[in-house]
Amino acid sequence: MTAPVHEIPERSGTAFVLKAGDMLTVIDPRGEQVADLLAFNARDLDEVISSGRTLDYAEMIYLTAGHQLYSNRSNVMLEIVADTVGRHDFLLTPCSVDTFRHFYPHLPVHRGCFGNLAAALEPYGVTPDRIPVAFNCFMNVPIDGETGKLRVLPPISKAGDHIQFRAAMDLVIGLTACSAPDSNGGSFKPIHYRIDSAAA
């Protein structure tokens, strides 16, 4: 039996439990749409996904199938098992009211992925100050190797592209359909996701 596909409406977020061994597939149904992903140890929320640990162990910033996402305690939380895009970001923090004021002063302020994640994760006991750098599925952030200058360009993901993760422990996951104009090619679209249970 095929697991159902869930939709995250544009500029919103959700949270859910992902059991050890479960597969999470994040899908870009229309193309050029970023999804911010967070992971917390469901048994101890002080253990959380870590950009620094992950990039250190991977020795690269562009992560794809075969790479693992580590916690702040150097434990594997998620393994990327499939990836049709190959370009994601693990450097930039979730967009927020503050980043909207900084980067988009001419646009209405939006609570962004940070606010969406905070609201979605609150029922699980995650407070805003616990929200770290997210793994930004499909986000295209090229880096100039000489100067270190970074740019935020439209995702290279096409309609139906996806990235799939296997949970290495019981997790609380936060997931969004990103709200920042530059990250998504200037438009906002939904994100789909599917959970395939290891117990099925």
N, C-alpha and C positions, 0 to 999 in steps of 0.2 A: 504494500500500500504506500503510495507516494505521500510524503508529508505535505501539509498545506503551506502555501506561500502567504506570508503576511506583508501588509503594506504599511510603511511609515509615510504619512502625508508630508508634502513639502514643508520645509522649515519647522519640523517637529522632531520628537524623539520618543524612545520607549526604553524599557528595561525588562529583563527576564532572567530566569535561572537557566544555566546551561550545565548539564551534568557531565562528569568526567566521561570521556569517550564519545560524547555527542558531537555531531557535525553541524556547524553553522555556516550556511552559504549566504553571503551578502551579494545582492544582485542590483545592478544598475539598469532598470527596465527601459529607460529612454536614452541613456547615454549622457556623458558629461555631468554627472552628479556625484558629489562626494558624500561619504557616510563616515562620521566620526564614531570610533569604537573604543569603549573602555571595558576593562575586565577587573573584577575584584574577587579575591578568594571568598567564596560564599560562607566559609567557616570562620574567617578572620579578615574583616574588612581593612585591616591595617596592611594587608598584603595586596598590592595593586600593580597593574601593568606598568612597566618602566621603560621609557624610551632610552634612557642612558644605558641601562644594563643590556637591553636588547641590541642596540647599535654597537656597543662595545664588543659583545660576543660575536656578532655577525661580521664585524670589521667592514661594514658597508652601510650606506643609508637607504639603498633601494632594496627593499625586502620583497620576496616572492616565494613561490612554492619551494618547500624544503627548508625554509627558515622557521625559527621558533621565536615566539614572543615571551620574554622573561618578566618576572616580577621584580620588585625592589629587593626581594630576598634571594634573587638569582635562581628561582625555581621556574621551570617552564610552565606557562599558563595555557598557551595556544600554539599549535603548529599549523602553518599554512600548508595545506595539502593539495590545493589546486588554485590556479590563478590565470585568467585569460587576459589580464591587462599588463601586469608586470611593473606598474608604476604607481606607488602609493607614498604617502608622507608619514614620517614619525618624528618630525622636528617641531612643528608648529602647534601651538596651544589652541583649544577650541575657541571659536569666535564667541564674542560676548558683547554686552553693552559697551564696555570700555573699548574693545577693538573696533566696534562700529563707529564710535565717536572719533577714534583715531584715523581710521582708513576711509570712512564713508561719511564725512561731516555733512554732506549735502543730502544724505538719505535719512529717512525716519529711523530712529534707533530701534534695534531689535535685540532681544535677549540672547539670540544666537544659540549655537550648539551648547555652550556652557550652561546657559539658563535652561535649555531643554533637557540636558543631561541631569542637572541638579534636581529638576522637578520629577523626572522619571525615576531617579535613583533614591529619592527621599523615602519612599515607603520601605526600602530595603535597609535603611539606616545610614546611607551615605550622605554626609554633609558636604556643602559646596567646597570647603577647604580641603577635602580629600580628593578632589577631581584633579588628576594629573594631565600631562600631555596625552592626547588620544592617538591611536593608530588611525590615520585618516585614509580610509579605503578610497582608492581612485584619485586621490589628490595629486596634482602634478606640480612639483616644486623643484625645478632644475636649479643646480648650484654651479656657479662659475668656479672652476677648480683653481684659478689663479687668485681671484680677489675674495672668494667666499661669499660673494653677493648672491642672494637667492631671489627668485621670482615666483609668483603664483600664476600659473597659466591654466587654461581650461583642461580638464581631464582628457586623457586620450581614450577613455572607455567609450565603447559603443553600446547601443541598445542590446541588452541581454548579457553583457559581460558580467563576470562574477569573480569573487574570491571566496575560497572555502577554508574553514578552520576546523581543527579537531581540538576539543577541550582536554587538557591534561589533568585538570582537577575540577571540582565543583566550583562554578563561577556565577557571579552576578554580572551580567553584561548590560552596558548602556550603549545604545545605537541611535544615530540620528540620520535625518536627511538634511544636509548642511544648509545653513542660512546665509552664507557670505557670497555676495555677487561674484567677486573675482574667482573664487574657488570653483564655481560651477558654470563658467562661460557666460555669466550674466543673466541666467534664468534659474528658476527653482523647480525641482522635480521630485517625485517620490523615490523612495528606496524600498526594495523588496528584500525579504529574508526568509529562509527556510531552516528549520531545525530537524535533523534526522537523528532520532534517538538511537543510542547504542543498544538499548534494551529491546528495540523493536525486532 
